[in-house]
């Protein structure tokens, strides 16, 4: 049994709340535990972040960059160990968690490179005697909340730009997968960040609520469900602080008849069954030109039927278990509901006991789906693909946009004009053409509608973690009429 601690004000401390155990989704055995924070420790973490804020925001970008580069080095050094911890915590296959830890290090390096480049602007005004310039300032103490499916990777979309901009942070991972973030706190300490700049809490939803509603928190960034996102937006509105939300998705992967079908089938399978479908950008709706519908459907069924389920620590495993019992039950209920509504179960659906363990949902494909069905409207967050056909480009766009979500989408075509045209018409924040689930530090990421607002990654993330101050200086030295607005 491994025990982990909270990290508050540069000190590792036990939580004062109830003990939370981490159960390996594959073996169903408890392997680690930690004590939840209580509201007093939330207060302590926020106060520590605020106390460190003044010094950190005044530190040079070079100083902040050096610490972030060091943290990136430590992440790479311990990538294998952290990846194993995350796999034990949420059941994601080891090949992906290892890759995600190394990608996280890339994010820290990217924003370290921006830490001394927080430029403002000078603006030419009508009055030539008035010097006007803007500067970017950090918000102060920010709350960063991540989901259970990719804790360290999701945190690397938030913490690096926050630090680079001069903010301090209080981090709260999901109570369903906190251990890898708690383990990473040890690297924060080793890297030498000043006390209070980075604080890590863990615990129940009550801890998250206390954090986002704390009067000394100046900004919130959250990745997770739509329901929790709404609650956080309400809490932030009460405090009149900015919030960035990266929420769910019901992304459409659109295959046109002129696509390279073999590539499109591979992309469709990877888009939904990678990470057991437990990813916000999952291409859970496959829209296929009716002229190639049979060919694509057959290809998807053939490829999905041989996906290797098993121990996520095994390098050969392609799909691991579902992360939690509640999520497993929600997925199975969603499949049952889809069939009740008239969808056809073309593959999967049944319980898959792998090595005697029950938390596996096999790759599942539903055909005969219409846009009105819940399976085409609600995020399942599991390995469940619905397939719909279309006849025209306009119909494909209409179906793709017929959900309240707007996170991502895919377009498969050999027609360059169509690629640009359809990408423009899709109502989502990220479009992939002839690929899916590709990622890059430099590329902004975020959604529309129920998928949230604000952008992570790229230089666009700087907008979320800074506020603009404008300064006007009268250089004329002349007296002015105190009763007239000076222009």
C-alpha positions as CSV (number, residue, x, y, z in Angstrom):
1,X,0.0,0.0,0.0
2,X,1.4,3.4,-1.0
3,X,0.4,6.6,0.8
4,X,0.5,10.0,-0.6
5,X,0.3,13.5,0.9
6,X,-1.1,16.9,0.0
7,X,1.3,19.7,-0.9
8,X,0.5,23.0,0.8
9,X,2.8,26.0,1.1
10,X,5.9,24.0,0.2
11,X,5.2,21.3,2.8
12,X,3.8,17.7,2.4
13,X,1.0,17.2,4.9
14,X,-1.6,14.6,5.5
15,X,-5.2,15.5,4.7
16,X,-7.5,16.1,7.6
17,X,-10.5,14.5,5.9
18,X,-11.5,10.9,5.2
19,X,-9.2,8.4,3.7
20,X,-9.6,7.9,-0.1
21,X,-8.4,4.6,-1.6
22,X,-7.3,4.2,-5.2
23,X,-8.5,1.0,-6.7
24,X,-6.7,-0.4,-9.7
25,X,-9.5,-0.7,-12.3
26,X,-7.9,-3.8,-13.8
27,X,-7.2,-5.9,-10.7
28,X,-9.9,-4.2,-8.5
29,X,-7.4,-4.1,-5.7
30,X,-6.6,-1.1,-3.6
31,X,-3.0,-0.1,-4.1
32,X,-2.7,3.5,-2.8
33,X,-4.5,5.9,-0.5
34,X,-4.4,9.4,0.7
35,X,-6.4,11.6,3.1
36,X,-8.8,14.1,1.7
37,X,-8.2,17.8,2.4
38,X,-10.7,19.6,4.6
39,X,-12.0,23.2,4.2
40,X,-9.3,24.5,6.5
41,X,-6.6,23.0,4.3
42,X,-8.3,24.5,1.2
43,X,-8.0,27.9,3.0
44,X,-4.4,27.2,3.9
45,X,-3.5,26.3,0.3
46,X,-5.2,29.4,-1.1
47,X,-3.6,31.6,1.5
48,X,-0.2,30.1,0.6
49,X,-0.8,30.8,-3.1
50,X,-1.8,34.4,-2.4
51,X,1.2,34.9,-0.1
52,X,3.5,33.7,-2.8
53,X,1.8,35.7,-5.6
54,X,3.4,39.0,-5.1
55,X,7.0,37.7,-5.3
56,X,6.2,35.3,-8.1
57,X,4.5,37.8,-10.3
58,X,7.5,40.2,-9.9
59,X,10.1,37.4,-10.6
60,X,11.7,37.6,-14.0
61,X,10.4,35.5,-16.9
62,X,13.9,33.9,-17.0
63,X,13.6,32.8,-13.4
64,X,10.2,31.3,-13.9
65,X,11.4,29.6,-17.1
66,X,14.4,28.0,-15.4
67,X,12.1,26.3,-12.8
68,X,9.7,25.2,-15.5
69,X,12.5,23.7,-17.6
70,X,13.7,21.8,-14.5
71,X,10.3,20.4,-13.9
72,X,10.1,19.3,-17.5
73,X,13.4,17.4,-17.0
74,X,12.1,15.7,-13.9
75,X,8.9,14.7,-15.7
76,X,10.9,13.1,-18.4
77,X,13.2,11.4,-15.9
78,X,10.3,9.9,-14.0
79,X,8.0,9.4,-17.0
80,X,7.9,5.6,-16.7
81,X,7.1,5.7,-13.0
82,X,4.5,8.4,-13.3
83,X,2.9,6.6,-16.2
84,X,2.6,3.4,-14.2
85,X,1.0,5.3,-11.3
86,X,-1.5,6.8,-13.7
87,X,-2.3,3.5,-15.3
88,X,-2.9,1.9,-11.9
89,X,-5.1,4.8,-11.0
90,X,-7.4,5.0,-14.0
91,X,-6.8,2.0,-16.2
92,X,-5.5,3.8,-19.3
93,X,-3.0,1.7,-21.3
94,X,0.7,2.2,-20.3
95,X,1.7,3.2,-23.8
96,X,-0.6,6.2,-23.8
97,X,0.1,7.3,-20.2
98,X,3.8,7.2,-20.9
99,X,3.4,9.2,-24.1
100,X,1.2,11.7,-22.2
101,X,3.8,12.3,-19.5
102,X,6.4,13.1,-22.1
103,X,4.0,15.4,-24.0
104,X,3.3,17.2,-20.7
105,X,7.1,17.9,-20.4
106,X,6.9,19.4,-23.9
107,X,4.1,21.7,-22.7
108,X,6.2,22.9,-19.8
109,X,9.1,23.7,-22.1
110,X,6.9,25.5,-24.6
111,X,5.5,27.9,-21.9
112,X,8.9,28.3,-20.3
113,X,10.0,29.7,-23.6
114,X,7.1,32.2,-23.4
115,X,7.7,33.3,-19.8
116,X,9.9,36.2,-20.7
117,X,7.7,37.2,-23.7
118,X,4.6,38.6,-22.1
119,X,4.4,41.6,-24.4
120,X,2.0,44.4,-24.3
121,X,1.5,47.0,-27.0
122,X,2.0,50.7,-27.5
123,X,-1.0,52.4,-29.2
124,X,-1.0,55.5,-31.3
125,X,-3.8,57.8,-30.1
126,X,-5.4,60.8,-31.7
127,X,-3.6,63.1,-29.2
128,X,0.1,62.8,-30.1
129,X,1.1,64.1,-26.7
130,X,-0.5,61.1,-25.0
131,X,1.6,57.9,-24.6
132,X,-0.5,54.8,-24.4
133,X,0.6,51.3,-23.7
134,X,-0.8,48.0,-22.4
135,X,0.7,45.3,-20.2
136,X,-0.3,41.8,-19.4
137,X,-0.7,41.0,-15.7
138,X,-1.3,37.7,-14.0
139,X,-4.6,37.2,-12.2
140,X,-3.0,36.0,-8.9
141,X,-3.9,32.8,-7.3
142,X,-5.7,30.5,-9.7
143,X,-7.6,27.2,-9.2
144,X,-6.8,24.4,-11.6
145,X,-9.2,21.4,-11.6
146,X,-8.6,18.3,-13.8
147,X,-10.5,15.2,-14.8
148,X,-9.8,11.6,-14.0
149,X,-9.0,10.4,-17.5
150,X,-5.6,12.1,-18.0
151,X,-4.6,14.0,-14.9
152,X,-1.0,15.0,-15.6
153,X,-1.6,15.6,-19.3
154,X,-4.7,17.8,-18.6
155,X,-2.8,19.7,-15.8
156,X,0.0,20.4,-18.4
157,X,-2.5,22.4,-20.4
158,X,-3.2,24.6,-17.4
159,X,-0.2,24.9,-15.0
160,X,2.5,25.8,-17.5
161,X,0.8,28.9,-19.0
162,X,-0.5,29.9,-15.5
163,X,3.1,29.8,-14.1
164,X,4.6,31.5,-17.2
165,X,2.2,34.4,-16.8
166,X,3.1,34.9,-13.2
167,X,0.2,33.2,-11.5
168,X,0.4,30.9,-8.5
169,X,-1.8,27.8,-8.4
170,X,-3.9,25.6,-6.2
171,X,-4.4,22.2,-8.0
172,X,-7.3,19.8,-7.4
173,X,-7.4,16.6,-9.4
174,X,-10.5,14.4,-9.6
175,X,-11.0,12.3,-6.5
176,X,-11.2,9.3,-8.8
177,X,-7.6,9.7,-10.0
178,X,-5.5,11.9,-7.7
179,X,-2.4,9.8,-7.1
180,X,-0.3,10.8,-10.2
181,X,-0.8,14.5,-9.4
182,X,0.1,14.0,-5.8
183,X,3.2,12.1,-7.0
184,X,4.1,14.9,-9.3
185,X,4.0,17.3,-6.4
186,X,7.2,15.6,-5.2
187,X,8.9,16.8,-8.5
188,X,7.6,20.3,-7.9
189,X,9.4,20.3,-4.6
190,X,12.5,18.8,-6.1
191,X,12.5,21.4,-8.9
192,X,12.8,24.2,-6.3
193,X,9.6,26.3,-6.9
194,X,9.2,28.8,-4.0
195,X,6.8,27.7,-1.3
196,X,3.2,28.5,-2.2
197,X,3.6,28.9,-5.9
198,X,2.2,25.4,-6.6
199,X,-0.1,23.7,-4.1
200,X,-1.8,20.3,-4.6
201,X,-5.0,19.4,-2.8
202,X,-7.0,16.2,-3.2
203,X,-10.3,15.0,-1.9
204,X,-14.0,14.9,-2.4
205,X,-16.2,17.2,-4.5
206,X,-16.6,19.3,-1.4
207,X,-13.0,20.3,-1.6
208,X,-13.5,21.4,-5.2
209,X,-16.5,23.4,-4.3
210,X,-14.7,25.1,-1.4
211,X,-11.8,25.9,-3.7
212,X,-13.6,27.5,-6.6
213,X,-15.8,29.6,-4.3
214,X,-12.9,30.8,-2.2
215,X,-12.9,34.6,-2.0
216,X,-9.1,34.8,-2.6
217,X,-9.1,32.7,-5.8
218,X,-8.8,35.0,-8.8
219,X,-9.4,32.7,-11.7
220,X,-10.6,29.1,-12.3
221,X,-9.7,26.6,-15.0
222,X,-11.7,23.3,-15.1
223,X,-11.7,20.2,-17.2
224,X,-14.6,17.8,-16.7
225,X,-18.3,17.2,-17.1
226,X,-20.8,19.7,-18.3
227,X,-22.8,19.6,-15.0
228,X,-19.8,20.4,-12.8
229,X,-18.7,23.0,-15.4
230,X,-22.0,24.8,-15.0
231,X,-21.7,24.7,-11.2
232,X,-18.2,26.2,-11.4
233,X,-19.4,28.9,-13.8
234,X,-22.1,29.8,-11.3
235,X,-19.6,30.0,-8.4
236,X,-17.2,32.1,-10.5
237,X,-20.0,34.4,-11.4
238,X,-20.8,35.0,-7.7
239,X,-17.1,36.1,-7.2
240,X,-17.0,37.9,-10.6
241,X,-13.8,36.1,-11.6
242,X,-12.8,34.7,-15.0
243,X,-13.2,31.0,-15.7
244,X,-12.0,28.7,-18.5
245,X,-14.0,25.5,-19.1
246,X,-13.0,22.4,-21.2
247,X,-16.0,20.2,-21.0
248,X,-17.5,17.2,-22.8
249,X,-18.0,16.4,-26.5
250,X,-20.1,14.5,-29.0
251,X,-17.7,14.8,-31.8
252,X,-18.5,13.8,-35.4
253,X,-16.0,12.0,-37.6
254,X,-17.2,12.6,-41.2
255,X,-16.1,10.3,-44.0
256,X,-16.8,11.3,-47.6
257,X,-16.8,8.9,-50.5
258,X,-13.6,10.3,-51.9
259,X,-11.6,9.6,-48.8
260,X,-8.9,7.0,-48.6
261,X,-11.2,4.5,-46.9
262,X,-8.5,2.4,-45.2
263,X,-7.1,5.5,-43.5
264,X,-10.5,6.8,-42.6
265,X,-11.5,3.4,-41.0
266,X,-8.3,3.4,-39.0
267,X,-9.0,7.0,-37.9
268,X,-12.5,6.2,-36.9
269,X,-11.4,3.2,-34.8
270,X,-8.7,5.2,-33.1
271,X,-11.0,8.2,-32.6
272,X,-13.4,6.3,-30.4
273,X,-11.7,3.1,-29.0
274,X,-8.4,4.7,-28.0
275,X,-8.4,5.3,-24.3
276,X,-11.5,3.1,-24.1
277,X,-13.5,6.1,-25.4
278,X,-12.8,7.9,-22.2
279,X,-11.7,11.1,-23.8
280,X,-13.5,14.4,-24.4
281,X,-12.6,14.5,-28.1
282,X,-13.7,10.9,-28.8
283,X,-15.2,10.7,-32.3
284,X,-18.3,9.0,-31.0
285,X,-20.4,9.8,-34.0
286,X,-19.3,8.4,-37.4
287,X,-21.0,10.0,-40.3
288,X,-20.5,8.1,-43.6
289,X,-21.4,9.0,-47.2
290,X,-24.1,6.4,-48.2
291,X,-22.0,5.5,-51.2
292,X,-19.3,4.0,-49.0
293,X,-21.4,3.3,-45.9
294,X,-21.3,-0.5,-46.2
295,X,-17.5,-0.6,-47.0
296,X,-16.7,1.7,-44.0
297,X,-19.0,-0.1,-41.6
298,X,-17.6,-3.4,-42.5
299,X,-14.1,-2.1,-42.1
300,X,-14.8,-0.6,-38.7
301,X,-16.5,-3.8,-37.5
302,X,-13.6,-5.9,-38.6
303,X,-11.0,-3.7,-37.0
304,X,-12.9,-3.2,-33.8
305,X,-13.6,-6.8,-33.3
306,X,-9.9,-7.7,-32.9
307,X,-8.9,-4.9,-30.5
308,X,-7.0,-6.5,-27.7
309,X,-8.5,-6.0,-24.3
310,X,-6.4,-6.7,-21.2
311,X,-4.0,-5.6,-18.5
312,X,-3.2,-1.9,-19.3
313,X,0.3,-2.4,-18.0
314,X,0.9,-5.0,-20.8
315,X,2.5,-3.3,-23.9
316,X,0.4,-5.4,-26.2
317,X,-3.0,-4.2,-24.7
318,X,-4.9,-1.9,-27.0
319,X,-7.8,-1.1,-24.7
320,X,-8.0,-1.3,-20.9
321,X,-10.8,-1.3,-18.4
322,X,-13.3,1.5,-17.6
323,X,-11.8,3.7,-14.9
324,X,-14.6,3.5,-12.3
325,X,-17.6,1.4,-11.4
326,X,-20.1,4.3,-11.8
327,X,-18.7,5.1,-15.2
328,X,-18.9,1.5,-16.2
329,X,-22.5,1.3,-15.2
330,X,-23.3,4.6,-17.1
331,X,-21.8,3.2,-20.3
332,X,-23.7,-0.1,-20.1
333,X,-27.0,1.8,-19.4
334,X,-26.4,4.1,-22.4
335,X,-25.9,1.1,-24.7
336,X,-29.1,-0.5,-23.4
337,X,-31.0,2.8,-23.8
338,X,-29.8,3.1,-27.4
339,X,-31.1,-0.3,-28.3
340,X,-34.4,0.5,-26.7
341,X,-34.7,3.6,-28.8
342,X,-34.2,1.6,-32.0
343,X,-30.5,1.4,-32.6
344,X,-29.0,-1.8,-33.8
345,X,-26.2,-3.4,-31.8
346,X,-23.7,-4.4,-34.6
347,X,-20.8,-5.2,-32.3
348,X,-20.1,-5.5,-28.6
349,X,-22.5,-4.3,-25.9
350,X,-22.1,-7.4,-23.7
351,X,-20.1,-7.5,-20.5
352,X,-16.5,-8.5,-21.2
353,X,-14.8,-10.4,-18.4
354,X,-11.1,-10.1,-19.2
355,X,-8.8,-12.2,-17.0
356,X,-11.8,-12.7,-14.7
357,X,-12.2,-8.9,-14.1
358,X,-15.5,-7.3,-15.0
359,X,-14.8,-3.6,-15.6
360,X,-14.4,-4.0,-19.4
361,X,-16.8,-2.7,-22.0
362,X,-15.9,-4.2,-25.4
363,X,-15.7,-2.1,-28.5
364,X,-19.3,-1.4,-29.3
365,X,-20.8,-0.2,-32.6
366,X,-24.4,0.9,-33.1
367,X,-26.0,1.3,-36.5
368,X,-29.4,2.6,-37.4
369,X,-28.8,5.7,-35.3
370,X,-30.7,8.9,-35.8
371,X,-29.8,12.4,-34.5
372,X,-32.8,12.5,-32.2
373,X,-31.6,9.5,-30.2
374,X,-29.9,10.1,-26.9
375,X,-26.9,8.1,-28.0
376,X,-26.4,10.8,-30.7
377,X,-26.9,13.7,-28.3
378,X,-25.4,12.8,-24.9
379,X,-21.8,12.1,-24.1
380,X,-21.2,8.5,-23.1
381,X,-17.5,8.7,-22.4
382,X,-16.9,5.1,-23.3
383,X,-16.0,2.8,-26.3
384,X,-19.4,3.2,-28.0
385,X,-19.6,4.3,-31.6
386,X,-22.8,5.3,-33.4
387,X,-22.8,5.2,-37.2
388,X,-25.1,7.4,-39.4
389,X,-25.2,7.8,-43.2
390,X,-25.7,11.0,-45.2
391,X,-26.2,11.8,-48.9
392,X,-24.9,15.3,-49.4
393,X,-22.2,17.5,-47.9
394,X,-24.9,19.9,-46.5
395,X,-26.6,17.0,-44.8
396,X,-23.3,15.8,-43.3
397,X,-22.7,19.3,-41.8
398,X,-26.3,19.5,-40.5
399,X,-26.0,16.1,-38.7
400,X,-22.6,16.9,-37.4
401,X,-23.8,20.2,-35.9
402,X,-27.0,18.7,-34.5
403,X,-25.8,18.5,-30.8
404,X,-25.3,21.1,-28.1
405,X,-21.6,20.2,-28.0
406,X,-18.9,21.7,-30.1
407,X,-15.5,20.4,-29.1
408,X,-14.0,18.6,-32.0
409,X,-14.7,17.0,-35.4
410,X,-13.0,15.0,-38.2
411,X,-13.2,15.3,-42.0
412,X,-12.0,12.6,-44.3
413,X,-11.7,13.6,-47.9
414,X,-9.3,13.8,-50.8
415,X,-10.9,17.1,-52.0
416,X,-8.9,20.0,-50.7
417,X,-11.7,22.5,-51.3
418,X,-14.2,20.3,-49.4
419,X,-11.7,19.9,-46.5
420,X,-11.6,23.7,-46.1
421,X,-15.3,24.2,-46.7
422,X,-16.5,21.6,-44.3
423,X,-14.0,22.5,-41.6
424,X,-15.3,26.1,-41.8
425,X,-18.9,24.9,-41.4
426,X,-18.4,22.5,-38.5
427,X,-19.5,24.2,-35.2
428,X,-16.6,23.0,-33.1
429,X,-13.3,24.4,-31.7
430,X,-11.0,21.8,-33.2
431,X,-11.2,20.1,-36.7
432,X,-8.9,17.3,-37.9
433,X,-8.6,16.6,-41.6
434,X,-7.5,13.1,-42.6
435,X,-6.4,12.4,-39.1
436,X,-7.9,12.2,-35.6
437,X,-6.7,12.8,-32.0
438,X,-3.5,14.5,-33.2
439,X,-2.1,17.0,-30.7
440,X,0.5,19.8,-30.6
441,X,1.6,22.2,-27.9
442,X,1.4,25.1,-30.3
443,X,-2.2,24.4,-31.4
444,X,-5.0,26.0,-29.4
445,X,-7.6,23.6,-28.0
446,X,-11.1,24.3,-26.7
447,X,-14.8,24.1,-27.6
448,X,-18.0,25.9,-28.3
449,X,-21.5,25.5,-26.7
450,X,-21.7,22.8,-24.0
451,X,-18.1,22.0,-24.6
452,X,-17.0,25.1,-22.8
453,X,-15.1,28.2,-23.5
454,X,-11.5,29.5,-23.3
455,X,-8.5,28.0,-25.0
456,X,-5.7,25.8,-23.8
457,X,-2.3,25.3,-25.4
458,X,-0.7,27.6,-27.9
459,X,-0.1,31.3,-27.3
460,X,-3.9,31.6,-27.0
461,X,-3.8,30.1,-23.5
462,X,-2.0,33.3,-22.4
463,X,-5.3,35.1,-22.8
464,X,-6.9,33.0,-20.1
465,X,-4.1,33.5,-17.5
466,X,-3.6,37.3,-17.9
467,X,-5.6,40.5,-17.7
468,X,-4.9,43.6,-19.7
469,X,-3.9,46.9,-18.0
470,X,-3.9,50.1,-20.1
471,X,-1.7,53.1,-19.1
472,X,-2.1,56.6,-20.6
473,X,0.6,59.2,-19.9
474,X,0.3,62.9,-20.8
475,X,3.7,64.0,-22.0
476,X,2.8,67.5,-22.9
477,X,3.2,69.0,-19.4
478,X,0.4,71.4,-20.1
479,X,-2.4,72.2,-17.7
480,X,-5.9,71.1,-18.8
481,X,-9.5,72.2,-18.2
482,X,-10.6,70.0,-15.2
483,X,-14.2,70.0,-16.5
484,X,-13.4,68.7,-20.0
485,X,-12.7,65.1,-21.0
486,X,-9.2,65.1,-22.5
487,X,-9.1,63.4,-25.9
